[in-house]
């Protein structure tokens, strides 16, 4: 019985280590996704602010129409919040959570999921507010979309927007200021979620004995999602870790 208990405990530790490595890979990928989302939403927020400055005369430059099309197109971009961490969802539903002995890590996993769910709910509310504004702007544009042979929509450029309306109508000004506020709120929530994902990744690196790999990846030029650090096999220790 003692031998069986020893073997069972040893197997649980091995399974727990493997689970942590999977979580590390998932959270590293999650942070990359959130980093990209923050960049996209920040761009939309800044371009919406640019449109407002053009509208109220604080940007006196004469903008070519194609430049305005690009500004409008970027301001209308949206990035939905990420889905739950796959390994974490599996861990909770299968009871494998018992394999994680580090209570601080468990708390970090739970806090991240709570923040992610909160961000998702907020995104739905924000999207409900912004969507009518997008439709209002799109109704004043020529959208060069078309169908391919398979009947799928190929999204083309937006052009021939009613510039006079965009730059002078008081209603669109109010709509743009509301959209900027909504984008700013969503941006802050994504930034907080990204910071939490980063903290989890760093904690997992310390637990698994792979310090430095993540920061090296995160600050590399031209980051490729598929090049995110992946941990496989046994955790390394010592000078070669």
C-alpha atoms as one frame of an Amber mdcrd trajectory, in Angstrom:
protein
   0.000   0.000   0.000   2.858   2.381   0.816   4.494   1.621  -2.536   1.215
   2.198  -4.329   0.673   5.510  -2.526   4.241   6.586  -3.330   3.787   5.729
  -6.999   0.425   7.520  -7.116   1.919  10.664  -5.552   4.860  10.542  -7.960
   2.500  10.216 -10.923   0.380  13.117  -9.675   3.483  15.333  -9.467   4.484
  14.372 -13.002   0.969  15.043 -14.281   0.919  18.350 -12.414   4.211  19.420
 -13.991   2.910  18.520 -17.442  -0.246  20.510 -16.765   1.800  23.551 -15.757
   3.837  23.321 -18.974   0.643  23.256 -21.022  -0.684  26.234 -19.073   2.570
  28.095 -19.698   2.262  27.562 -23.443  -1.396  28.639 -23.373  -0.768  31.764
 -21.313   2.221  32.788 -23.429   0.031  32.524 -26.526  -2.732  34.405 -24.708
  -0.408  37.260 -23.858   0.654  37.531 -27.481  -3.009  37.679 -28.580  -3.764
  40.344 -25.991  -0.667  42.335 -26.946  -1.880  42.364 -30.572  -5.420  43.286
 -29.489  -4.160  46.209 -27.418  -2.219  47.537 -30.422  -5.299  47.244 -32.670
  -7.734  48.890 -30.244  -5.211  51.605 -29.394  -4.990  52.367 -33.124  -8.782
  52.560 -33.419  -8.978  54.811 -30.355  -6.291  57.176 -31.671  -7.833  57.421
 -35.140 -11.276  58.131 -33.699  -9.672  60.905 -31.672  -8.016  62.117 -34.893
 -11.414  62.309 -36.611 -12.781  64.339 -33.721  -9.865  66.783 -33.964 -10.436
  67.144 -37.707 -14.142  67.697 -37.099 -13.744  70.449 -34.507 -10.876  72.184
 -36.323  -7.985  71.246 -34.021  -6.323  69.479 -36.957  -6.057  72.145 -39.627
  -4.195  69.990 -42.168  -5.804  69.389 -45.526  -6.287  65.620 -45.711  -6.585
  63.804 -48.999  -9.701  61.655 -49.245  -7.736  58.401 -49.328  -6.069  59.413
 -46.049  -9.470  60.075 -44.498 -10.701  56.690 -45.722  -7.825  54.997 -43.921
  -8.433  57.004 -40.748 -12.116  56.097 -40.778 -11.385  52.445 -41.576  -8.964
  52.122 -38.658 -11.323  53.897 -36.252 -14.035  51.338 -37.027 -11.850  48.312
 -36.321 -12.758  46.059 -33.439 -11.106  43.087 -31.783 -13.239  40.769 -29.645
 -11.889  39.528 -26.311 -10.085  36.181 -26.188 -11.686  32.841 -25.475 -10.950
  31.047 -22.168  -7.599  29.330 -21.672  -8.205  25.852 -23.128  -6.056  23.895
 -20.662  -7.514  25.800 -17.740 -11.088  25.025 -18.803 -10.186  21.359 -19.219
  -8.433  21.352 -15.850 -11.494  22.705 -14.065 -14.028  20.449 -15.775 -11.996
  17.236 -15.383 -10.968  17.720 -11.755  -7.267  17.981 -12.660  -7.172  21.184
 -10.637  -6.225  18.957  -7.679  -2.837  18.417  -9.375  -1.884  22.080  -8.887
  -0.497  22.353  -5.380   0.632  25.972  -5.631  -2.324  27.946  -4.241  -0.942
  31.288  -5.444  -0.820  30.000  -9.006  -4.361  28.694  -8.711  -5.489  32.102
  -7.470  -3.716  33.758 -10.423  -5.466  31.410 -12.876  -8.848  32.115 -11.306
  -8.279  35.876 -11.198  -7.303  35.920 -14.846 -10.462  34.052 -15.847 -12.612
  36.398 -13.756 -10.995  39.402 -15.456 -11.374  37.797 -18.893 -15.084  37.097
 -18.287 -15.575  40.671 -17.039 -13.827  42.044 -20.121 -16.022  39.895 -22.350
 -19.210  41.185 -20.710 -17.989  44.764 -21.005 -17.087  44.223 -24.661 -20.636
  43.067 -25.382 -22.056  46.205 -23.788 -19.550  48.475 -25.506 -20.137  46.771
 -28.849 -23.887  47.308 -28.495 -23.196  51.025 -28.084 -20.657  51.330 -30.895
 -22.427  49.181 -33.485 -25.120  51.786 -34.386 -22.368  54.377 -34.821 -20.492
  52.078 -37.176 -23.669  51.495 -39.196 -24.227  55.251 -39.303 -20.758  55.812
 -40.768 -20.936  52.848 -43.120 -24.231  54.186 -44.513 -22.300  57.211 -45.770
 -19.586  55.172 -47.478 -19.169  53.154 -50.663 -18.088  49.656 -49.612 -16.245
  47.761 -52.324 -17.191  44.272 -51.129 -17.866  41.399 -53.508 -18.588  37.677
 -53.562 -16.116  35.071 -54.756 -17.047  31.974 -56.743 -17.830  30.075 -53.542
 -20.259  32.779 -52.434 -17.996  34.056 -49.662 -17.814  37.772 -48.964 -14.519
  39.423 -49.891 -14.284  42.610 -47.868 -12.994  45.430 -50.001 -11.932  48.975
 -49.273 -14.293  51.685 -48.071 -14.352  54.769 -50.251 -16.347  57.793 -51.329
 -17.411  58.745 -47.837 -19.529  61.872 -47.495 -16.706  64.118 -46.281 -18.904
  67.169 -45.666 -21.177  65.129 -43.424 -18.266  63.537 -41.597 -16.540  66.833
 -40.874 -19.511  69.061 -40.099 -22.570  67.141 -38.843 -23.006  67.725 -35.071
 -24.697  64.350 -34.608 -21.720  62.405 -35.967 -19.462  64.492 -33.728 -21.411
  63.338 -30.693 -21.342  59.772 -32.017 -17.579  59.888 -32.485 -16.962  61.196
 -28.974 -19.128  58.382 -27.582 -17.260  55.824 -29.680 -13.907  57.173 -28.459
 -15.050  56.804 -24.851 -16.175  53.206 -25.427 -12.926  52.336 -27.204 -10.923
  53.897 -24.369 -12.740  51.834 -21.757 -12.228  48.625 -23.691  -8.555  49.475
 -24.283  -7.930  49.890 -20.548  -9.582  46.551 -19.795  -7.486  44.764 -22.415
  -4.335  46.366 -21.015  -5.192  45.132 -17.508  -5.934  41.662 -18.868  -2.611
  41.635 -20.731  -0.796  42.635 -17.518  -2.452  39.775 -15.648  -1.493  37.295
 -18.367   2.091  38.545 -18.164   2.165  38.056 -14.389   0.898  34.479 -14.782
   3.517  33.727 -17.433   6.325  35.051 -15.256   5.080  33.040 -12.259   4.940
  29.886 -14.389   8.456  30.521 -15.680   9.732  30.677 -12.131   7.818  27.530
 -11.221   9.056  25.600 -14.269  12.626  26.883 -14.154  12.641  28.723 -17.484
  13.371  32.338 -16.430  14.159  34.865 -19.121  12.702  33.041 -22.103   9.436
  34.932 -22.052  10.862  38.449 -21.734  13.310  37.641 -24.516  10.382  36.602
 -26.731   8.135  39.493 -25.770  10.653  42.207 -26.598  11.892  40.685 -29.840
  11.325  42.612 -33.070   8.593  41.399 -35.439   7.102  38.946 -32.965   5.582
  35.888 -34.611   2.711  34.197 -32.743   3.973  30.777 -33.781   7.398  31.631
 -32.358   6.090  32.019 -28.822   8.152  30.088 -26.259   6.995  26.508 -25.892
   7.913  24.312 -22.950   8.065  20.575 -23.452   9.664  17.711 -21.591  10.978
  18.018 -18.060  11.605  21.408 -16.396  15.266  22.425 -16.582  17.345  23.517
 -13.643  20.928  24.613 -13.128  23.189  26.608 -15.403  21.603  25.340 -18.620
  18.041  26.412 -17.723
